Amino acid sequence: MKSARRPNRRAVGLMSGTSMDGVDAALVEIRGAAERPRVRLRAFTSLPYPGWLRQRLLEIASQNKTTAGEISTFNFLLGKVFGKAAYNAIRAGGLTANDVMVIGSHGQTIYHQGQSAMAHLTERSPANTLQIAEPAVIAEMTGVPVVANFRTADMAAGGQGAPLVPMVDYLLLRDRLEGRVALNIGGIANVTVIPAGAKPEDVFGFDTGPGNMVMDTLVRLFTAERESYDADGRVAAMGRVMEPLLQEALTFSFFSDPPPKSAGREQFGSEFVERYFLQRRRGNHQNFLRTALELTARTITDAINKFVAPRAKVQRLIVSGGGARNKFLMQRLAELLPEMEVELSDRYGLPIDAKEAIAFAVLADRTMHGLPGNLPSVTGARRPVVLGAVSRP
């Protein structure tokens, strides 16, 4: 990759993950060379989805019955929500649209199948993905060019379309002397492995399994939707691990599949919870939540021990995402990985809640300059590709 020094530029990143709580928006300033950018967060805002919208999106993502018309309607409706989120971030940073070069919108994933699969027993369904939140609507609302549909170019080149944040992890977190693992715990947990002195082709990463998804699903079930998560893991900490349940859940094939691999609600949504946690089982909600938390902690640490340690020497685990606020989960990770320093991404100028939104601002900046945004060693693509399509106001 050629060095390309560019003037300071401002970008907004928009992200809504598998939890489908709403839209995170990060306004950032990007400085320096393309291969070693420096990023400063100028403003960060979150725009929650209304309850009815979140519920219906969860149902659609769980492959409940829908129509092409409903998906089209939600695509434009979410475009307005994402546009408002971008506007809020720009305003919170004391800027106007004229001050911003680009908006990077991940959109809302409603379906993601990272690998081809058998369909109807005779035909093979290609890897495919769908994120909605119409970028043309965002561009029209804000007056700023929008890069969206980040995953599709990687999938067209034979990749799984995810995870994409590892490129940004490499750009911002690599170290000449120390091997590092960047762990993001959103609905799904994923790792980026950056060996000491790594070049782009040395980096690898993958989804490890559920992050908050199983825990949050159980909380919503047990509280009849009054609560959406277990703050600090306090309820889980009062329970005990249901070891037979945990061991059975750990047999789920995704955990033993080698990387590259990616996952979503298709693997760890309501069907997974029903099959491994609720079907023909009894137990109090503290024990269920304790077991779900242990599943997240064990699958993360098992993945590091099984798929990372044989390939790279790493000394530090840098954690971000909503799960980083779960104190009990962080405690379990430190206990299960005693040989590693476990710390939050805040120390590196990447606030844990804002990191993924920051990442899509950086990826959009790369797209606008014709630079690849994927790492084939992570996604399995045949080659590096420029990500996304641009909608201009």
Number of C-alpha atoms within 10 A of each C-alpha: 8 8 10 12 13 13 10 12 16 24 28 34 33 30 26 23 19 19 18 20 20 23 27 25 34 34 31 26 21 21 17 16 14 20 16 17 18 16 21 15 20 17 19 24 21 20 18 16 17 10 11 9 17 16 14 14 20 20 15 17 22 17 13 10 8 12 9 8 9 10 15 13 15 18 19 18 17 23 25 21 20 30 28 18 28 34 23 20 26 27 14 16 17 11 14 15 16 9 13 20 16 26 33 32 34 30 24 25 19 23 18 22 19 24 19 12 13 11 10 8 7 7 9 11 13 15 18 17 18 14 19 23 26 27 31 20 23 30 23 17 18 21 18 24 23 30 29 27 21 26 25 22 21 28 22 15 17 19 28 30 30 28 25 26 26 29 23 24 21 25 16 18 18 23 15 9 10 15 20 26 29 25 27 26 27 21 27 26 26 27 28 27 29 27 24 19 13 17 11 19 10 17 23 27 29 26 27 29 28 27 29 25 27 25 26 19 21 25 22 15 13 17 12 10 13 10 14 18 20 18 14 16 20 16 18 24 19 12 16 15 19 17 11 10 17 18 12 11 19 16 10 13 8 17 18 15 11 11 20 21 24 25 24 23 24 16 19 19 19 17 14 16 19 13 12 17 23 15 9 8 11 10 10 10 18 19 19 27 30 23 26 29 24 23 23 26 24 19 19 25 19 17 21 19 13 12 18 20 12 9 13 19 16 20 15 17 23 23 23 25 24 17 27 24 18 19 15 22 23 20 12 16 20 18 13 15 17 9 11 17 13 20 16 19 23 15 10 10 13 20 18 21 23 26 25 28 26 30 28 29 32 30 30 32 25 16 23 18 13 12 19 17 27 30 29 25 20 31 29 21 21 15 15 18 19 19 26 23 17 20 18 16 15
